């Protein structure tokens, strides 16, 4: 069993987190700048999948507070579909509710003394780790 990759897809940046090999702990990994059609960002995800023996991707689904899917949620669904297609079924790709992850990540970084530009540069990967940890804690990713 490989690792789980958590992806927090935004319009201009994707936060990426990885689980440990035992799928117990999520850690922030990187922030990927998304430009143009996102082809380069997807290629970076594919490289991470190979390098870290990832066999599952969890894409954060940003639903509204009332559970409705807006434009950001639609982009997440499209991103998940594109990753499934690109990876040819070799990696499981699913969606997971990510409401409040960015708020939780911002709070954790602020409480940790991370300020300004440094916080903005880290928040996406920390949000991905918060979402992935919640998914793992909920029993996701277990065989």
C-alpha positions in Angstrom: 0.0 0.0 0.0 1.4 3.4 -1.0 0.9 6.9 0.4 -2.1 9.1 0.1 -1.6 12.6 -1.5 -3.9 15.4 -0.4 -4.6 18.1 -2.9 -6.2 21.5 -2.0 -6.8 22.9 -5.5 -7.2 26.7 -5.8 -7.4 29.0 -8.8 -3.7 30.0 -8.8 -2.1 27.5 -6.3 -2.5 23.9 -5.3 -1.5 22.8 -1.8 -0.1 19.3 -1.6 0.3 17.1 1.4 1.4 13.5 1.8 0.7 10.8 4.3 3.3 8.7 5.8 3.6 5.1 4.4 1.4 3.8 7.2 -1.3 6.3 6.2 -1.6 7.6 9.8 -0.1 11.2 9.6 -0.5 13.9 7.0 2.3 16.4 6.4 2.4 19.5 4.3 4.6 18.9 1.2 4.6 21.7 -1.4 2.6 24.5 -3.0 2.3 24.3 -6.8 1.7 27.4 -8.9 -1.1 26.8 -11.4 -0.6 28.6 -14.7 -2.5 28.5 -17.9 -4.3 25.2 -18.5 -2.7 23.6 -15.4 -0.7 21.1 -17.5 2.5 21.8 -15.6 0.8 21.5 -12.3 -0.7 18.1 -13.2 2.8 17.0 -14.4 4.2 17.9 -11.0 1.5 15.8 -9.3 2.3 12.9 -11.6 6.0 13.2 -10.6 5.1 13.3 -6.9 2.9 10.2 -7.4 5.9 8.3 -8.8 8.5 9.6 -6.4 6.6 8.9 -3.2 4.8 5.7 -4.3 1.3 7.4 -4.0 -1.6 5.1 -4.9 -4.4 7.4 -3.7 -5.2 11.1 -4.2 -7.8 12.9 -2.1 -8.9 16.2 -3.7 -10.4 18.7 -1.4 -14.0 19.6 -2.3 -14.8 23.2 -1.1 -18.5 23.0 -0.4 -20.2 26.1 1.0 -21.4 26.1 4.6 -24.8 24.8 3.6 -23.2 22.0 1.6 -23.8 23.5 -1.9 -21.2 23.1 -4.6 -20.2 26.5 -6.2 -17.6 27.3 -8.9 -14.6 26.3 -6.7 -16.2 22.9 -6.0 -16.8 22.4 -9.7 -13.1 23.2 -10.4 -12.2 20.6 -7.8 -14.4 18.0 -9.5 -12.8 18.8 -12.9 -9.4 18.6 -11.4 -10.1 15.1 -9.9 -11.5 14.0 -13.2 -8.4 15.3 -15.1 -6.1 13.5 -12.6 -8.0 10.2 -13.0 -7.6 10.5 -16.8 -4.0 11.5 -16.6 -3.0 8.7 -14.2 -5.0 6.1 -16.2 -6.7 4.4 -13.3 -3.4 3.4 -11.6 -4.1 5.8 -8.7 -7.5 6.1 -6.9 -8.7 9.7 -7.0 -11.6 10.8 -4.8 -13.1 14.0 -3.4 -13.3 14.9 0.3 -15.1 17.8 2.0 -12.6 20.5 2.9 -14.8 23.1 4.5 -12.8 25.1 7.1 -9.4 23.7 6.2 -8.0 27.0 5.1 -9.4 28.7 8.2 -7.8 26.0 10.4 -4.5 26.2 8.5 -4.5 30.1 8.8 -5.2 29.8 12.6 -2.5 27.1 13.1 0.1 29.2 11.3 -0.9 32.4 13.1 -0.7 30.7 16.5 2.7 29.3 15.4 4.0 32.8 14.9 4.1 32.6 11.1 3.2 36.0 9.7 2.5 37.8 6.4 4.1 36.6 3.2 5.5 33.4 4.9 2.0 32.5 6.0 0.5 33.1 2.6 3.3 30.9 1.0 2.5 28.0 3.4 -1.3 28.1 4.0 -2.2 26.0 0.9 0.0 23.1 1.8 -1.0 23.3 5.4 -4.7 23.3 4.4 -4.0 20.2 2.2 -2.5 18.5 5.3 -5.5 19.5 7.5 -7.9 18.1 4.9 -5.8 14.9 4.4 -5.5 14.3 8.2 -9.2 14.6 8.6 -9.7 12.1 5.8 -7.2 9.7 7.3 -8.7 10.1 10.8 -12.1 9.3 9.4 -10.9 5.9 8.1 -10.1 7.0 4.6 -7.1 5.5 3.0 -7.3 2.3 4.8 -7.3 -0.9 2.8 
